[in-house]
Amino acid sequence: MEVDAGRRAVVINADSAQVYADLAVLSARPSDAEMAGIPHRLFGTWDGAQACSAADWATAATAEIDAAHAEGAFPILVGGTGLYIRTLLDGIAPVPAIDPDVRAAVRALPVAEAHAALLIEDPARAKQLHPSDTTRVARALEVVRSTGQPLAHWQARREGGIGDRVRLRPLVLLPDRAWLYARCDMRFARMWQGGAVEEVSALLARSLDPDLPVMRAIGVPEIAGYLDRSLDEAAAIAAGQQATRRYAKRQFTWLRHQTPGDWPRDTHENCLDSSRLVSLFHE
């Protein structure tokens, strides 16, 4: 059965930077003109002072999807934050709150020491992680120390996913790697000229906790370096471009290897193959 051609669409953001109101330019959040009157949800919804976790986003996205379905609308999720998508579909591990003292002690360890400790306390997880992966090594170590169980124990008990009650029409875009990196460089240069410096200046004026996600978003540290004169303009732009390319590489790898094998892949910049697009909106 074909989907009604007149059925209303609702676009739901699944990008971890575009959720923040403070990052309109640096996250390339769509403008009013680009939205073209189509409802867009969860774009700029969170204030930068409040971290938006994968669980927070999945809860909000589930509500938006349910609301769209209740109205007979067609929800379209867009964005490349793999953890967000996986949490929405598969649920989240019910890890108990981490003891603050344990977290502080773990986060104070050099990553080499943390990984060495993880090899003893959760060897299976340690072997899965790169020894220099600061964030994931610390997370695994703090979980096993605080809860007495390895992270895998909790991940096997995922809760709250909607993957078993919705039908998906997924499409993974995997453009040419050289083309993608050139676009990353061009995009950051355009952002610099299009208000990114002013956006970061306003963000810094809020004196937010530097560990908040909004403060660590791509482009914020690099432009902050330009504003405090530790980097000149050329160096800051080059650093921002490099950070963007590195993130694109991680997204590319995740999309290729962590999404289900039966999800269709496409190489077109805007998926211009009309037959592919049509297939997304057919039963």
N, C-alpha and C positions, 0 to 999 in steps of 0.2 A: 504494500500500500504506500502511495506517495504521500509525503508531508504536504499539507495544504500550502500552496504557493503564497497565500496571503497571511500565513501564520507569523505572528510577531516574534522577533528575536530579542533576547537580552544577552548582552556581552558581560561576562563576569571575569574580572581580573584574577590571574593566578601568578602574578609576578611580585616577588617579595620587596622590591623597591617601589613599585608603583602604588603600593598600598599607602604610602606615607604622603601626607599633604605637603610636607616640606620639600619634596623632591619632584616637582612637576617637570623641570627641565632635565635634570640628570637622569631621571628614570625614563625619559621620553614618553611621559604620560600623554595619551591622545588629547588633542585640543577639542574644543566644542565643534569646530568645523570638521575635524576628522571623525568625530562621533556621529555626525550627520543625522542627528535627531534620534538615533537608536539608543535605547536605554543602556547605560554602562554602570555596572555595580562594582563596589570595592576598589575603586580608583581614588586615591587620596583620602581614604576613609579614616585612617589612623593618624593621630597627631604624633610627631616624631618623639615626643617625650614618653610615649607608651610603646613598648616593644610588641610587635605582632608576631607571635609564635606560629608554628605550623598548625598547632591545635586551635589557636584563636581564629586563624584564617579558615580552617576547615569547618569550624562551627558556623562562621558567618556565611561561607560559600554554600554550605548545606541548606541554610535558611533561604538564601537567594534562589537556589535551584528549586527548592520546594515551592517557593512563592511563584516562580516562573511557571512551573508545571500546573499549579493551581489556577493560574490565569490563562492556561492554554498556550503559553509562550514557549519558545524554543531556546533553552539556555546554551550559550556558547562560551566555553572556558578558553581563555587565551593567556599565554605566558609560559615562561620556561623554568619556573622554580620546581624542580623535581620533587623535593621534600614536601612541598605543599600538595602537589597532585597525589603523591603516594599516600599521604596522611588522609586526604579526602576519600580516596577509593578504598584503601586497605585498613584505615583506622590508625590509632596511635597506641603505642605501648603504654600500659598503665603504670609507669615508673613512679613510685612514691616520691614525695618531696625530698630533695637532697639535703642532708644535714649541712647547714651553712659553714660550720667549722671544717667539715670534710671538703666541701667545695673550695674553700679558701686555701686549704693546705694543698690540694691537688693543683689548683690553678697557679700556685706559687712555684711549682716544680718546673725546671727546664724540661722541654719536651723529651729529651733523651732519657732523663731520669724517670719521667712518667711512663714512657714506653717500656723501659726496663722493668719497672714495677708491674706494669700490666702483663708482661710476659710471665710473671710469677702468679699473679692473682686472677687473670683471665687470659690464659695463653691462646685460646681459640680466637678470641677477638683481636688480640695483639698481632697474630699472624695475618689477619685480614687487613690490617691498617698499615699505612706507610709510617715509618718511625718519626717522620717530621710533620705528620698531620696533627698539629697542636690541638685543634678543636675536638676531633673525634677521639683522640687518645685520652684527652682529659675527661671527656664525657663518659667513656667506657670505664675509666678508673674510678671516677667519683661515684658511679652507679654501683659498682661491685663493692666499694668500700662503705657506702652509705646504707645499701639495702641488704648486703650479704649474698646477693645473687648477681650473676653476670647479666649484661644487657640482653643477651640472646634469650634468657629466661623470660624477660618482660616482653620482648618483641614477639614471642610466640603466643602472647595473650592479647594481641591487638584488639582494640575496641572502637566502635563508632564509625567504621567505614561504610560508604554507601555503594561500593562497587557491586554488591550483590543485589541491589534493588533498582539499578538504573541501566539503561542500554546506552552503550557508548558508540560514538562515531568518531574515533580518534584519527588524527593525522599528524605525523611528525615531519617537520621541515628540516632537511639536512642539506643546506646549500653547499656549493663548492667552497672548500676551506680557504683558498687564497682570496676568493671573492669576498667571503665573510670577513676575513681579517682587514681587507681594504675598506670595507664598509664600517667596521668598528673604528678605524682610524678617522675616517671622514666624519662619522657621527660625533665622536668626541670633539673634534675641531669645531664642528658646527654648534655643539652645545656651548663650548667656550665663548663663541661669539654671540650666542643666543640667550645669554642670561644666567649661565651656570655659575659664574663667579659671584654675581650678585646674590644668587640663591644660597650659595654656601656661606657668604658673608652674613646673610640674615640668619642662617641656621646657627652659625658660631656665636652670634650675638645672644642666643638663647641660653648659652652656658649649660648645655645638656651634658649628662653623663657620657664621657667618651666611649664607653663600652656599649652604648645603645646601638642597635642595628642601623639606625638612620645616620649615625656618625661614622659608621664603617662602610657605608655604601660606596660603590665604585665612583671615584671622582671627588668625593668629599675630602679624604686625606690629602690627595694630590693638590686640590685647589686650596685647601687650608695651608699647605706648605708654601704656595705662591703668596697667599695673603700675609703670612708671617715672615715672608722674605727669605725663607730657607731654600726656596726653589725659584728660579727665574721662570718667565712665561714659557719658554721653549721646553725647559726641563719638566715643568708641571704638565704641560700638554702631552709630552712624550710618555711620562709616567702614567697619566690617565689612559692613554691609548693602550699602553702595555697591559695595564690592569684589566681593561675591557677585553682585550684579546685573550688573556689568560682565562677570564671567566667564560668567554664564548667557547673556548676549548673544553673546559670542564662540562659545560652544558651539552656540547656536541657529543662528548664521550658518554655522558649519562644517557642522553636520548638514544644513542646507538645500542648501548649495552644493558640498560636498566629498564627500558620499556618492553612490554610483551612483544614477542617476535611476530605476532600476527597483526600488530598495529601497522598500517601502511606508512611508508616513507615517501617523501617527495623532495626533489631537488630544486624546484622552482622558487624563485625569490618570493613571489606572491601567490604561488600555487595557481598559475594561470591556466592550467589544463582544465577546461570546463567540465570534462567528464569526471575528473577526480572530485571537483567541487560538488557536482550533482550527486555523486554517490554518498556524500556525507549527509544529504538531506532526504534520503529515501529509506523506507523501512526494508 
